[in-house]
């Protein structure tokens, strides 16, 4: 127990000095969104209430991603769906949104640092993208990879059963770069490090033990809010 606590404290200290989970991010640096708008301008047009629920602000985040906010050129951007699929996909930003149903839901993001935000997310179902590619029966895990080299994974059943969104809007406005433009995963009921931003690849895998960036550094692989985030 003492060794585990010591290892945890060492990891936590390093995380504070360098950066913490990539899913818990944003607002310290005021940069524009993919369309060039400043975050302060987005604050003026965002919605702060939805169906009777009060929402947090898009500024109520801390910037602690592994390499800082990524500036993605949407004209060059491609989302790849690879791995154990019948037909690998390479989609533009418009391809992802075109002719695909979009959904809205208020979901709380809980960061391991001890803070949380209630945000209205809008996006497409990850399962719709997977269905388009055709999932091999041997697949059980969905691996997400980001522009900055970050990665994490979640069970395929979780993605399907929870109707997990890949968001392109928050509080009614396009994601700013620090929130993951063009796409962030809305990994509800999971710790923030599972909320990967700047998604550029979704890989179907049969490796249920795949461990992403922070999971390789001791964080829980399942990331459930009901459990300890540190293995």
KETIZA-295504 format. One line per 5 residues: number of its first residue (from 1); their letters; for each residue y, z, x of N, C-alpha, C. Coordinates in pm, 1 decimal. Each point is the difference from the previous one (the first is absolute). Example, Ala and Ser with C-alpha at 12.3 -4.5 7.8 and 13.67 -1.06 7.14 Angstrom:
<pts>
1	as	-569.0/780.0/1319.0/119.0/0.0/-89.0/120.0/0.0/90.0 ~ 105.0/-72.0/-35.0/119.0/6.0/82.0/109.0/73.0/-77.0
</pts>
This chain:
<pts>
1	xxxxx	-120.9/0.0/83.3/120.9/0.0/-83.3/125.8/0.0/86.6 ~ -0.7/86.2/106.4/116.3/7.0/88.5/24.7/-132.1/70.1 ~ -109.0/-63.7/44.9/14.7/-130.0/67.7/53.6/-103.8/-97.4 ~ -48.3/3.2/-125.4/45.6/-97.7/-98.6/148.0/19.3/-29.6 ~ 41.2/127.8/-14.4/140.6/26.8/-26.5/87.1/-42.1/117.5
6	xxxxx	-47.3/26.0/120.8/77.0/-39.5/118.3/14.8/-150.9/7.1 ~ -109.1/-70.8/-31.2/5.5/-146.8/1.9/95.8/-50.7/-106.5 ~ -3.4/66.2/-117.5/90.3/-41.0/-107.2/145.9/19.6/39.4 ~ 30.9/117.1/57.5/137.4/27.6/38.4/48.9/-96.9/106.1 ~ -88.1/-35.8/92.8/38.1/-95.6/104.7/29.6/-136.1/-60.8
11	xxxxx	-86.0/-41.4/-92.3/20.6/-129.6/-65.7/126.6/1.6/-83.6 ~ 21.7/108.5/-73.9/118.4/9.1/-84.7/127.2/-3.6/82.4 ~ -1.4/70.8/113.2/117.9/0.5/87.3/28.6/-138.5/54.2 ~ -104.4/-69.1/43.9/17.8/-136.2/51.1/51.6/-91.2/-108.0 ~ -48.8/19.1/-122.5/42.4/-85.7/-110.0/147.1/19.1/-30.1
16	xxxxx	48.2/124.8/7.0/140.7/25.4/-26.4/87.5/-61.4/108.3 ~ -44.9/10.6/126.1/79.4/-51.6/111.7/9.0/-152.1/-4.7 ~ -113.3/-64.5/-26.2/-2.9/-145.5/5.8/25.4/-61.5/-135.9 ~ -86.4/27.1/-94.5/7.2/-57.8/-134.1/-109.5/60.2/-83.1 ~ 12.6/-6.8/-132.1/-107.3/49.6/-84.7/-53.8/-116.3/-79.2
21	xxxxx	-87.0/28.6/-96.5/-74.0/-104.3/-69.7/88.9/-112.1/-49.9 ~ -47.5/-123.6/16.8/82.3/-116.0/-32.0/28.8/-10.9/-147.4 ~ -80.0/59.8/-85.5/26.0/-7.8/-142.3/116.0/85.1/-44.8 ~ 44.1/98.4/77.0/105.2/91.9/-39.9/127.5/-36.8/70.4 ~ 76.3/-93.7/-48.8/104.4/-49.9/84.0/126.3/-28.2/-76.0
26	xxxxx	109.1/-1.4/63.9/118.1/-75.8/-19.2/123.8/76.9/-34.8 ~ 108.4/-46.9/29.0/137.2/25.2/-35.6/90.3/46.5/110.8 ~ -51.6/48.7/109.4/86.9/43.6/108.3/82.0/-115.6/54.8 ~ -61.0/-118.7/8.1/72.2/-118.5/47.1/32.8/-86.8/-119.8 ~ 126.1/-30.9/-18.4/44.4/-76.1/-116.3/-2.4/-148.3/32.1
31	xxxxx	-107.2/-65.6/-38.5/-8.9/-143.4/24.0/-14.6/-71.3/-131.9 ~ 17.9/-131.8/1.4/-4.5/-76.2/-122.3/-140.1/-35.1/-41.9 ~ -16.0/-50.4/-122.6/-130.5/-42.0/-47.1/-23.2/-144.8/40.3 ~ -108.7/-58.8/-50.1/-34.6/-135.2/40.0/104.7/-102.5/-38.4 ~ 81.4/31.3/-103.0/103.5/-92.9/-42.6/133.2/29.7/67.6
36	xxxxx	2.3/97.0/91.9/120.6/29.0/74.3/86.4/109.7/-59.3 ~ -43.7/65.6/-108.7/78.9/105.6/-60.3/-16.0/130.3/77.4 ~ 108.8/75.3/8.0/-4.5/129.2/66.5/-61.2/103.6/-93.1 ~ -65.8/99.8/58.5/-62.8/103.8/-81.1/102.7/71.7/-86.1 ~ 121.9/21.3/52.7/102.6/67.2/-79.2/35.2/-81.3/-124.0
41	xxxxx	-4.4/-132.5/11.3/24.9/-85.5/-115.6/-115.5/10.7/-99.2 ~ -122.3/10.2/52.1/-115.7/14.3/-87.4/4.2/132.0/-75.6 ~ 54.6/103.4/63.7/11.1/129.4/-66.4/83.7/-10.7/-126.5 ~ 98.2/-88.1/0.0/88.9/-14.9/-115.2/-66.0/-73.3/-116.3 ~ -102.3/-79.5/27.1/-60.8/-80.8/-106.3/-141.1/45.6/-36.5
46	xxxxx	-56.3/91.5/75.5/-135.0/47.7/-31.5/-0.9/78.2/-130.5 ~ -115.3/3.3/-66.8/-14.8/83.7/-118.6/-41.3/139.9/44.7 ~ 47.7/101.9/-69.7/-31.6/138.2/35.3/-71.7/72.8/-113.6 ~ -33.2/-75.3/-105.6/-74.1/57.5/-112.7/-84.8/-109.3/-62.0 ~ -123.9/35.1/-36.2/-90.2/-98.3/-58.1/-88.9/69.0/-102.7
51	xxxxx	10.5/-45.2/-124.2/-80.5/54.7/-109.4/5.6/152.0/-4.0 ~ 122.5/52.4/14.6/21.2/143.7/-8.7/-28.3/77.2/126.2 ~ -42.3/-67.6/106.9/-31.3/67.5/125.9/113.9/-19.3/99.6 ~ 43.4/108.3/63.7/99.8/-8.4/106.0/-64.8/-52.1/127.6 ~ 69.7/-90.3/67.9/-52.0/-61.6/121.8/76.6/47.8/122.8
56	xxxxx	-69.1/3.7/111.5/66.2/26.8/127.9/79.8/-123.0/41.1 ~ 87.6/16.2/97.6/78.2/-111.3/51.5/-78.0/-75.1/106.9 ~ 33.6/-126.5/20.2/-60.1/-76.8/108.4/40.0/55.5/136.8 ~ 99.1/88.5/1.6/42.8/61.3/126.3/-70.1/132.3/28.4 ~ -82.6/46.0/-91.6/-64.6/130.6/16.9/-127.6/-9.7/82.2
61	xxxxx	6.3/-66.0/112.6/-112.8/-16.7/90.5/46.1/31.9/142.0 ~ -95.7/19.7/88.9/31.3/18.9/141.3/-59.0/-115.4/80.2 ~ 73.7/-49.0/96.1/-49.2/-110.9/82.8/-91.4/54.0/108.6 ~ -128.6/-29.0/-10.9/-94.0/49.9/99.5/-119.0/-94.0/17.4 ~ 21.6/-129.3/-20.1/-106.7/-97.1/21.7/-24.6/-16.8/150.5
66	xxxxx	-111.3/-60.5/36.5/-42.1/2.5/140.7/90.0/-81.7/93.0 ~ 68.9/-101.6/-53.5/86.6/-83.1/84.4/136.4/-24.5/-62.4 ~ 35.4/79.1/-101.7/127.0/-19.2/-67.9/-7.9/-109.6/-104.5 ~ 103.7/-14.2/-84.3/1.4/-101.6/-104.6/-20.3/-140.6/56.2 ~ -84.9/-76.6/-65.3/-29.6/-135.9/41.8/83.3/-100.4/-80.1
71	xxxxx	57.6/-95.4/70.1/77.8/-104.5/-65.1/-88.4/-124.2/-15.0 ~ -46.5/-24.9/-121.1/-94.1/-109.4/-25.8/75.2/-120.5/-55.0 ~ -16.7/-113.5/65.0/57.5/-126.3/-47.6/-90.8/-53.4/-109.8 ~ 45.3/10.6/-124.4/-87.0/-36.0/-111.5/-34.4/-148.7/0.0 ~ 83.4/-81.7/61.3/-29.2/-143.6/6.6/-121.9/-27.8/87.1
76	xxxxx	-21.9/87.2/99.2/-114.6/-16.2/89.9/-118.1/88.7/-39.2 ~ 22.4/90.3/-92.8/-101.4/99.5/-35.4/-122.5/-62.9/-67.2 ~ -117.2/50.2/38.2/-125.2/-38.0/-65.8/-85.2/125.8/-17.5 ~ -55.0/15.7/-120.0/-96.6/106.5/-25.8/-139.1/-60.8/7.1 ~ -84.8/56.5/86.8/-135.8/-49.7/15.2/-98.8/94.9/-67.8
81	xxxxx	-95.8/-58.2/-71.4/-111.7/75.6/-56.7/-125.1/-52.2/69.4 ~ -65.5/85.9/78.5/-105.1/-44.9/90.7/-124.4/87.9/-12.6 ~ -95.8/-25.9/88.1/-119.8/82.9/7.2/-109.7/-48.0/-93.2 ~ -61.6/92.4/-70.1/-114.7/-29.6/-85.4/45.7/-55.4/-135.4 ~ 54.3/-122.2/6.6/48.0/-67.8/-120.3/-58.1/-141.0/-5.6
86	xxxxx	-2.6/-55.4/-119.3/-52.6/-135.3/-16.9/97.3/-104.5/53.9 ~ 128.5/26.4/-16.6/102.4/-96.2/41.3/120.2/74.8/57.7 ~ 16.1/5.5/130.7/116.6/66.5/59.8/129.5/-60.8/-52.8 ~ 100.2/86.2/-17.7/127.6/-45.1/-53.6/110.6/16.4/102.9 ~ 97.4/-87.7/-6.4/123.9/14.1/76.6/112.6/-33.7/-95.4
91	xxxxx	74.5/101.6/-41.7/96.2/-13.8/-108.7/142.2/27.3/46.9 ~ 93.3/-78.9/-48.1/140.7/29.1/21.3/41.2/114.7/-93.1 ~ 119.4/50.7/20.4/53.6/104.5/-88.3/1.1/-48.6/-144.3 ~ 48.2/-122.5/-21.2/4.6/-54.9/-135.6/-140.1/-21.6/-56.3 ~ -93.8/-38.6/85.4/-138.4/-17.3/-46.3/-56.4/130.6/-55.6
96	xxxxx	30.7/109.8/66.5/-52.6/129.3/-42.9/48.9/34.3/-140.2 ~ 126.8/-32.3/-27.1/60.0/39.1/-127.2/-17.0/-104.4/-110.4 ~ -24.0/-124.2/38.0/-6.9/-107.5/-99.2/-125.7/10.0/-85.3 ~ 16.2/-18.4/-129.2/-111.2/-7.0/-94.0/-95.0/119.3/12.4 ~ 55.3/114.2/34.5/-81.5/121.2/10.9/71.1/111.6/-74.3
101	xxxxx	-73.3/69.3/-86.8/61.2/105.0/-80.2/56.7/109.3/89.4 ~ 116.3/51.6/-40.3/66.4/105.8/74.9/1.1/128.1/-83.0 ~ -8.0/109.7/67.8/-12.1/128.7/-66.7/104.2/97.6/53.3 ~ 37.6/97.5/-85.9/91.2/106.3/39.9/-67.6/133.6/-26.4 ~ 21.3/94.4/90.8/-44.7/136.3/-24.4/75.3/96.6/90.1
106	xxxxx	24.4/118.4/-52.7/61.6/105.3/79.9/-110.7/74.9/71.9 ~ 8.4/2.4/132.8/-100.8/66.0/81.9/70.8/86.5/104.6 ~ -51.2/118.3/21.5/56.7/91.2/99.3/-61.2/-26.6/137.0 ~ 85.4/-16.7/99.9/-43.7/-9.1/138.6/14.4/137.6/62.8 ~ -109.4/54.1/52.4/0.1/130.3/65.6/-21.4/-18.8/149.7
111	xxxxx	95.7/45.2/80.3/-10.3/-14.2/144.2/-60.7/125.6/61.8 ~ -74.0/-17.5/107.2/-59.4/114.9/69.3/106.2/90.6/60.5 ~ 123.4/-49.4/10.1/109.2/82.0/52.6/45.0/106.5/-100.0 ~ -44.5/-13.3/-126.1/31.7/101.8/-99.2/102.5/-40.1/-103.7 ~ 35.0/-128.2/-9.0/94.0/-44.9/-100.3/-64.3/-106.7/-87.8
116	xxxxx	59.9/-24.6/-116.9/-55.6/-98.0/-92.5/112.2/-68.4/-76.6 ~ -30.1/-118.3/-53.5/96.2/-75.9/-80.0/-71.5/-61.1/-119.6 ~ 72.1/-7.2/-112.2/-50.7/-64.8/-121.3/73.2/-132.0/-16.3 ~ -73.3/-110.4/13.1/61.0/-133.1/4.6/-65.7/-90.7/-103.9 ~ 81.0/-86.9/-60.4/-52.5/-105.4/-86.7/-36.1/-119.0/87.9
121	xxxxx	-129.7/-26.8/11.5/-48.6/-110.4/81.7/-33.7/-119.1/-88.3 ~ 28.1/-118.6/48.0/-37.3/-122.4/-71.0/-72.2/-92.8/96.7 ~ -113.4/-52.8/-43.8/-75.6/-86.9/89.0/-117.1/-66.4/-68.5 ~ -88.7/-51.4/82.6/-119.6/-67.9/-49.8/-121.8/84.3/35.6 ~ -107.2/-19.1/-73.5/-122.9/72.7/27.6/-67.8/-56.9/124.2
126	xxxxx	-37.4/87.8/90.9/-75.1/-44.5/117.0/-130.5/-66.6/-45.7 ~ -60.3/53.7/-103.7/-126.9/-56.5/-48.2/14.8/-143.0/-49.7 ~ 117.0/-37.3/-51.5/20.8/-138.7/-41.0/-3.3/-93.5/120.3 ~ 57.8/43.8/111.0/-4.4/-78.9/123.0/-144.3/-11.4/50.7 ~ -72.1/111.2/-6.2/-138.7/-1.0/45.7/-85.0/-90.3/-87.1
131	xxxxx	23.8/4.0/-130.0/-76.5/-85.1/-90.6/25.7/-147.3/26.7 ~ 123.4/-32.5/36.9/31.8/-139.3/31.9/-78.5/-46.7/121.6 ~ -15.1/88.6/97.5/-74.2/-35.3/121.3/-150.7/2.9/-22.4 ~ -45.1/82.8/-94.9/-142.8/13.8/-24.5/-62.5/97.7/97.3 ~ -39.8/116.8/-48.9/-49.3/107.5/86.4/-151.2/-7.8/14.5
136	xxxxx	-45.8/1.8/124.3/-144.6/0.7/27.3/-59.8/133.0/-46.3 ~ -123.7/-4.0/-48.2/-65.1/120.7/-51.6/-23.7/105.6/107.9 ~ 5.8/-38.3/126.0/-21.4/95.9/108.6/126.9/77.3/37.0 ~ 113.6/-37.7/-57.3/126.6/66.7/31.9/10.5/133.6/-73.3 ~ 49.4/101.6/68.6/22.7/130.5/-63.0/132.8/62.8/39.8
141	xxxxx	71.4/-65.3/90.7/121.5/57.1/56.8/108.7/-106.7/9.0 ~ 124.0/41.7/-28.2/114.3/-89.9/12.6/87.5/50.9/113.6 ~ 16.2/-81.4/102.8/80.7/35.2/116.4/135.0/-70.3/-11.9 ~ 106.7/77.5/12.2/135.2/-54.7/-7.7/61.9/2.7/139.3 ~ 63.2/-110.7/37.5/64.4/-10.1/130.6/145.4/-40.0/-18.7
146	xxxxx	86.6/57.8/84.5/143.6/-19.1/-14.1/58.7/-78.3/116.2 ~ 121.3/-48.0/-20.6/71.7/-78.8/99.3/18.3/77.3/130.4 ~ 17.4/132.4/-9.2/26.4/80.5/119.7/-126.2/48.3/69.9 ~ -117.7/-46.1/-43.6/-124.9/40.6/62.6/-68.7/117.0/-67.3 ~ 64.2/58.7/-99.4/-59.4/112.0/-72.7/-116.1/-50.2/-85.4
151	xxxxx	-97.3/87.7/-24.5/-110.1/-34.4/-89.7/-51.7/125.5/-67.8 ~ -62.7/-18.6/-113.5/-68.7/105.9/-71.3/-102.0/-66.1/-91.6 ~ -87.3/78.7/-59.6/-102.7/-56.9/-87.9/-21.5/89.3/-120.8 ~ -53.6/-59.5/-105.2/-31.8/71.0/-123.1/-125.6/-60.7/-60.3 ~ -76.8/79.0/-74.3/-121.2/-53.4/-62.3/32.5/-108.9/-102.0
156	xxxxx	-84.0/-101.0/-5.6/18.5/-109.2/-95.6/-1.0/52.4/-142.9 ~ -87.4/93.5/-31.2/-6.5/56.2/-135.5/130.4/68.8/-38.3 ~ 60.6/69.4/96.3/128.2/65.2/-26.1/107.1/-103.5/-34.2 ~ 5.4/-107.4/76.4/98.8/-106.1/-24.1/-16.4/-57.7/-140.6 ~ -122.5/-20.3/-40.5/-27.0/-59.7/-130.8/20.2/100.0/-113.7
161	xxxxx	-60.2/116.1/12.9/0.7/95.9/-110.7/136.6/60.9/-26.4 ~ 80.8/15.6/104.0/133.5/57.7/-14.0/106.5/-105.1/-26.5 ~ -40.2/-127.5/-1.7/95.4/-109.6/-19.7/118.7/16.3/95.9 ~ -32.9/0.3/128.3/99.2/26.0/104.1/94.5/-119.5/16.5 ~ 128.7/31.4/7.9/102.5/-102.3/12.3/36.7/-27.5/145.2
166	xxxxx	36.4/-124.1/25.4/72.3/-37.6/120.4/141.6/-30.0/-48.0 ~ 92.6/89.8/31.7/133.3/-5.1/-58.9/95.5/-89.5/77.6 ~ 88.5/-65.4/-74.6/108.9/-76.8/60.0/135.6/51.5/-46.5 ~ -1.2/92.9/-96.9/123.5/60.9/-48.0/-18.2/150.6/-13.2 ~ 110.1/71.0/14.7/4.1/143.2/-27.2/128.7/31.2/-74.3
171	xxxxx	-10.7/77.5/-106.4/115.6/33.6/-83.4/78.4/-123.9/-41.9 ~ -72.4/-109.1/-23.7/60.8/-121.1/-53.6/64.9/-92.2/101.2 ~ -4.8/32.6/129.0/59.1/-86.7/102.3/-106.5/-38.1/102.4 ~ 20.2/-113.7/67.2/-93.5/-42.5/103.9/-8.1/104.6/110.4 ~ -119.3/17.7/54.5/-16.8/96.3/108.5/94.5/-32.1/115.2
176	xxxxx	72.5/98.7/52.1/73.5/-21.4/124.9/-98.5/2.4/116.4 ~ 37.6/-47.0/117.7/-93.2/-4.6/113.2/-65.4/133.5/30.4 ~ 75.8/109.8/-7.0/-57.4/129.3/34.5/-103.4/47.4/-100.6 ~ -3.7/-58.0/-116.2/-101.8/33.7/-98.3/-113.3/-100.4/-1.7 ~ 2.5/-96.8/90.2/-117.5/-84.3/15.0/11.4/-143.3/-45.7
181	xxxxx	122.7/-49.3/-20.7/16.4/-138.6/-43.6/-79.5/-95.3/89.8 ~ -80.0/-90.3/-55.5/1.1/-33.6/-142.5/-96.8/77.0/-89.6 ~ -101.5/69.1/57.1/-97.4/67.7/-85.0/-42.0/134.5/58.4 ~ -8.1/99.9/-88.0/-51.8/132.2/34.7/-111.0/36.9/-96.7 ~ -102.4/65.9/51.3/-109.0/46.5/-84.3/41.1/127.6/-72.8
186	xxxxx	-33.3/7.5/-128.5/24.9/119.7/-79.5/-134.0/72.1/-15.0 ~ -32.0/81.4/98.7/-131.5/65.1/7.0/4.7/133.4/-73.6 ~ 5.0/-7.4/-131.1/18.1/120.8/-79.3/-113.8/99.3/21.0 ~ 39.2/128.0/-3.6/-89.9/113.6/21.7/-53.5/6.4/143.5 ~ 69.2/-70.5/89.8/-33.0/5.0/142.2/123.8/45.8/77.4
191	xxxxx	-22.6/62.6/117.1/110.6/37.4/86.8/77.2/-124.3/45.9 ~ 124.9/20.6/38.5/89.4/-110.9/31.4/-46.1/-93.5/109.4 ~ -82.7/47.7/94.4/-42.3/-89.0/107.8/-94.0/-110.1/-49.2 ~ -46.0/11.4/-123.9/-78.7/-106.7/-60.1/88.6/-105.7/-67.7 ~ 127.9/30.8/-14.3/94.2/-90.5/-66.2/55.4/-100.6/101.5
196	xxxxx	-81.7/-85.9/48.0/37.1/-91.9/106.9/110.7/-95.7/-44.1 ~ 93.1/-24.7/90.8/113.4/-89.5/-25.8/-15.4/-128.6/79.9 ~ 84.9/-98.8/-33.0/3.9/-129.1/71.0/-140.4/-63.8/8.4 ~ -71.0/2.7/-110.9/-138.2/-49.6/-0.4/-2.9/-149.3/30.9 ~ -83.3/-37.6/97.5/-15.4/-141.9/30.5/-145.5/-47.1/-8.7
201	xxxxx	-94.3/94.0/-7.6/-140.3/-39.9/-11.5/-77.9/102.8/-81.0 ~ -86.9/-50.5/-87.0/-93.3/81.7/-76.3/-139.5/-50.3/34.8 ~ -77.5/85.0/65.0/-132.7/-40.7/46.3/-107.9/74.0/-78.0 ~ -95.1/-74.5/-55.0/-115.5/58.9/-67.4/-107.5/27.0/104.2 ~ -54.7/121.3/-2.9/-92.9/41.9/104.1/-117.2/77.5/-59.7
206	xxxxx	-109.1/4.2/74.6/-114.5/81.8/-36.4/-5.6/128.7/80.5 ~ 105.9/28.1/75.9/5.7/116.9/86.4/75.0/112.9/-70.6 ~ -73.4/86.2/-70.9/62.1/110.0/-73.2/60.0/105.0/93.1 ~ -35.8/-4.7/127.1/50.1/97.7/96.6/119.7/-50.8/79.9 ~ 51.9/-117.6/-36.0/115.8/-52.3/72.6/112.9/103.0/-2.9
211	xxxxx	63.0/20.4/115.4/108.9/95.2/9.7/126.1/-71.3/50.7 ~ 107.9/20.6/-73.1/126.1/-62.6/33.7/78.5/76.9/104.4 ~ 128.6/-30.2/10.7/83.9/52.3/108.1/-1.5/152.8/6.7 ~ 39.3/66.8/-108.5/5.0/146.1/3.9/-137.3/62.1/-19.9 ~ -89.0/-70.3/-66.0/-135.9/51.9/-16.0/-71.0/9.4/135.0
216	xxxxx	29.1/-92.1/89.7/-54.9/7.3/135.4/55.7/118.8/77.2 ~ 110.1/53.7/-47.2/66.1/110.8/68.3/-22.9/133.3/-71.4 ~ -101.8/3.6/-85.2/-41.0/126.4/-59.8/32.0/20.5/-146.0 ~ 73.1/-93.4/-61.3/30.8/14.8/-141.2/-122.5/-36.0/-84.3 ~ -8.8/62.3/-118.3/-112.4/-22.6/-90.4/-11.3/-146.9/-37.5
221	xxxxx	-121.8/-51.7/0.0/-19.5/-140.7/-33.1/16.8/-27.3/-148.2 ~ -33.9/97.8/-85.8/15.0/-26.3/-143.7/143.7/22.7/-46.1 ~ 74.6/87.6/66.7/142.1/18.2/-31.8/28.3/59.7/-134.9 ~ -99.3/63.9/-63.4/19.6/55.7/-133.1/98.0/116.4/1.8 ~ 88.8/3.5/-99.8/96.2/108.3/-10.0/-67.4/134.5/-24.8
226	xxxxx	-118.5/-3.6/-56.6/-70.0/124.4/-32.8/-61.8/66.2/123.2 ~ -2.4/-71.4/112.3/-60.7/54.3/120.3/99.2/13.5/114.1 ~ -48.1/53.7/111.5/80.4/11.9/120.6/19.0/-138.5/60.1 ~ 124.5/-34.8/36.2/21.7/-133.7/56.6/-50.6/-11.0/141.7 ~ -37.0/112.7/61.0/-47.2/-2.4/137.5/-148.7/32.0/3.7
231	x	-81.6/-89.2/57.9/-144.8/21.4/6.9/-33.2/119.6/88.3
</pts>
